[in-house]
Amino acid sequence: MNYRREPRSAKAALFDGYNGLEEGLRASSSYSHQINEHDNDKAVDSLEDRVIFLKRLTGDIHEEVESHNRFLDQMGKSMDSSRGVMSGTMDRFKRVFEKKSNKQMCKLVSYFVVSFLAVYFLIRFLGYFMHG
């Protein structure tokens, strides 16, 4: 007996009945590769949809922020002009109150309070008779 064999013939003898299995494994690997490609394509499409959604969302947020900034700028300008008017009014009141004496100031405040109370009670009195 010859114990020395050719390596090719030994391999062929070992896997003699498994040629179909080898081809099946290759086909299975190819099929698995196609499935993985299909899954990858679906994942990429899903990711693309998410990216498009996020891009639109960030665009909407940007527009909203820009609109709020414009609104705040306009409000700031209005507040500045109101502050100017109020400071001018306060300056006039200060000048009036600085020129008047304390006695005249007390008279002015008391006239204001009395006239306010008179108008209040007059409205309340007329309202009582009108409604009831």
Buried (B, 14 or more C-beta within 10 A) or exposed (E): EEEEEEEEEEEEEEEEEEEEEEEEEEEEEEEEEEEEEEEEEEEEEEEEEEEEEEEEEEEEEEEEEEEEEEEEEEEEEEEEEEEEEEEEEEEEEEEEEEEEEEEEEEEEEEEEEEEEEEEEEEEEEEEEEEEE
